[in-house]
Amino acid sequence: MKICTTIDEMRNESRAARRAGKRLGFVPTMGALHEGHLSLVRAAREASDVVAASIFVNPTQFGPTEDLAKYPRSFDRDRELLEREGVELLFAPAVEEMYPTANGSGGPTPDQSLADRSVRPTQNTWVTVEGLSDKLDGRSRPGHFRGVATVVAKLFHAVEPDAAFFGQKDAAQVAVIRRMVRDLNLAVEIVVCPIVREADGLAMSSRNAYLDSDQRKRALVLHRSLMRVQDLAQAGERDAGKLMYTGREVFAEEGSVRLDYFEIVDPDTLDPVAEVSGGALVAVAAFLGSTRLIDNVLLPSA
Ligand code: AMP
């Protein structure tokens, strides 16, 4: 596996592969890899001649009070896992490569909130997917999807993949990326892979590592609430309001878990739906202590 740390190096490798007629699949990650990430790598492996993965903890998608500094980092282990999966190219840039910093204090910062963050990018151009970036996680985490869309656009330009693989785990992110690709006519196929779960139903996440054993047990309430709603929908309940009420009620039983949102929305627009017969995304986010977890389930159209 070739490790590229600069954009030029990465682009040279991927252009060489594509010139040789190879189809290039790309899996962007923030590292701390688990089976969810590896499922994307395997899907990319199946569908591509050459697989590129990236490991980059993107500072611009973290809010000033979020977990950027303590986000789990395990580069050596991640590199071994990717090598074992047969990944040919690993893009692992430093923050300065993706967001060159101003020398001293003179450089422009894009806005006040970013000035508080641990990076001060000399970056004036941002990708904002209007109408989507402020829904679900975007509402709870202002600026998050601007950071995500911007870094994914930058990664796409560094890697120039034919296809990129994302997890349904981050359902709002999927909607944002799909819309960005469509609106900007990017020549990348977006492939979305199912949520990989622990045996007891908890969606795999790098942030699960933050949970103590009591929180780990309580975290099952996310999955339990989704299953309750899915069962009700399968039994014929179409009313999104009633389904949401039921989902929220499950959280009331687990007092120490703070619900951030429990919503039923259109998976493409992320707008609330009144009833679920056309298919719907049931999405939940909740805090266990300071750890924020998300999960979701897609209800098929009836
Ligand atoms: P992250 O490292 O958290 O940025 O995630 C990188 C990619 O892995 C994203 O496309 C996520 O949606 C995906 N991913 C994370 N957890 C899971 C999971 N449990 N199942 C499937 N995909 C996942």
Residues whose N, C-alpha, C, O or C-beta is under 5 A from the ligand:
A	BS01	AMP	P28 T29 M30 G31 G36 H37 F165 F166 G167 Q168 K169 D170 C193 P194 I195 V196 A203 M204 S205
